[in-house]
């Protein structure tokens, strides 16, 4: 197995963990929190999200590192300027957005957001954000697979 194959395996597994986790939280945890006993809804979400957040703080950087490694090793940087390879830039923008959320927004605003007066309003806001991120991630992942197989350009 060569280094690029290993990097691709790390990249794909990291993305599966990251986006799969976002899907699980969005499609399973948040709907369960919505029907939980009033007063315990936000606590349920927070309990699961904290566990996932600790894990995804490893998988998201790994996805980025392995992606950047492959781009460097394959001298793929010029592809970012090719309009038919737009999906490469989309992957980088999505990765950067999640890095900002995980390592800047959550640490700075997470506590304040969870301490809001109305936990149900907070939960609705969190749910909308998760749906947006999952939607974008799904579009980018599908585009990356199709683009990597020459179907988008």
C-alpha positions in Angstrom: 0.0 0.0 0.0 1.5 3.4 -1.0 1.2 6.6 1.0 -1.5 8.1 -1.1 -3.7 5.1 -0.8 -3.2 5.2 3.0 -4.0 8.9 3.0 -7.1 8.3 1.0 -8.3 5.6 3.4 -7.7 7.9 6.4 -9.5 10.7 4.5 -12.6 8.6 3.6 -12.9 7.1 7.1 -12.5 10.5 8.7 -15.2 11.9 6.5 -17.5 8.9 7.2 -17.1 9.4 10.9 -17.6 13.2 10.7 -20.5 13.5 8.3 -22.1 10.3 9.6 -22.0 11.7 13.1 -23.6 14.9 11.9 -26.3 12.9 10.3 -26.9 10.8 13.5 -27.2 13.9 15.6 -29.4 15.7 13.1 -31.7 12.7 12.2 -31.8 10.8 15.5 -30.6 12.8 18.5 -32.3 16.1 17.8 -35.7 14.5 17.0 -35.5 12.5 20.3 -34.6 15.6 22.2 -37.7 17.3 20.7 -40.0 14.7 22.1 -38.2 14.3 25.5 -39.7 15.6 28.7 -39.8 19.3 28.8 -36.9 20.6 30.8 -34.7 17.6 29.7 -34.6 18.2 26.0 -31.6 20.4 25.8 -29.7 18.3 28.4 -30.2 15.2 26.2 -28.8 16.9 23.2 -25.9 18.3 25.2 -25.0 14.9 26.6 -24.8 13.3 23.2 -23.2 16.3 21.5 -20.3 16.5 24.0 -19.4 12.9 23.4 -19.5 13.4 19.6 -17.8 16.7 19.7 -14.7 15.2 21.4 -14.5 12.5 18.7 -15.1 14.8 15.7 -12.4 17.2 17.0 -10.1 14.3 15.8 -11.8 13.2 12.6 -12.3 16.7 11.1 -8.6 17.7 11.4 -7.6 14.2 10.1 -9.9 14.7 7.1 -8.2 18.0 6.4 -4.6 16.8 7.0 -5.1 13.7 4.8 -6.8 15.8 2.1 -4.0 18.4 2.1 -1.4 15.6 2.1 -2.9 14.1 -1.0 -3.2 17.4 -2.7 0.5 18.1 -2.0 1.7 14.6 -2.8 -0.2 14.4 -6.1 0.6 18.1 -7.0 -3.1 18.7 -7.2 -3.1 22.3 -6.1 -3.6 23.7 -9.7 -6.9 21.8 -9.9 -8.3 24.3 -7.5 -8.2 26.9 -10.2 -9.9 24.6 -12.8 -13.7 25.5 -12.8 -14.6 21.8 -13.7 -12.9 20.8 -10.4 -15.1 23.2 -8.2 -15.9 20.3 -5.9 -12.3 20.3 -4.6 -12.7 23.8 -3.4 -16.2 23.0 -2.0 -14.6 20.2 0.1 -12.1 22.7 1.5 -14.7 25.3 2.3 -16.9 22.8 4.0 -13.9 21.5 6.0 -12.9 25.1 7.0 -16.5 25.9 8.1 -16.6 22.8 10.4 -13.1 23.7 11.8 -14.3 27.2 12.6 -17.5 25.8 14.2 -15.6 23.2 16.3 -12.5 25.2 17.3 -13.8 28.9 17.3 -17.6 29.2 17.5 -18.3 26.3 20.0 -15.6 27.4 22.5 -16.5 31.1 22.3 -20.3 30.9 22.1 -21.3 27.4 23.0 -21.7 28.0 26.7 -23.6 31.3 26.2 -25.9 29.7 23.7 -26.8 26.8 26.0 -27.4 29.3 28.9 -30.1 31.1 27.0 -33.4 31.6 28.9 -35.5 29.4 26.7 -34.0 25.9 26.1 -36.6 25.0 23.5 -35.7 28.1 21.4 -32.0 27.1 21.7 -32.7 23.6 20.6 -34.7 24.8 17.6 -31.7 27.1 16.7 -29.3 24.2 17.1 -31.5 21.9 15.0 -31.7 24.4 12.1 -27.9 24.8 12.2 -27.5 21.0 12.1 -29.9 20.7 9.1 -28.0 23.4 7.2 -24.7 21.8 7.9 -25.9 18.3 7.0 -27.5 19.5 3.8 -24.3 21.3 2.7 -22.2 18.3 3.7 -24.4 15.9 1.7 -24.2 18.1 -1.4 -20.5 18.4 -1.1 -19.9 14.7 -0.4 -22.0 13.7 -3.4 -20.3 16.2 -5.6 -16.9 15.1 -4.5 -17.7 11.4 -5.4 -19.2 12.4 -8.7 -16.4 14.8 -9.5 -13.7 12.3 -8.6 -15.2 9.9 -11.1 -15.3 12.6 -13.9 -19.1 13.1 -13.8 -19.1 16.8 -13.1 -16.7 18.3 -15.7 
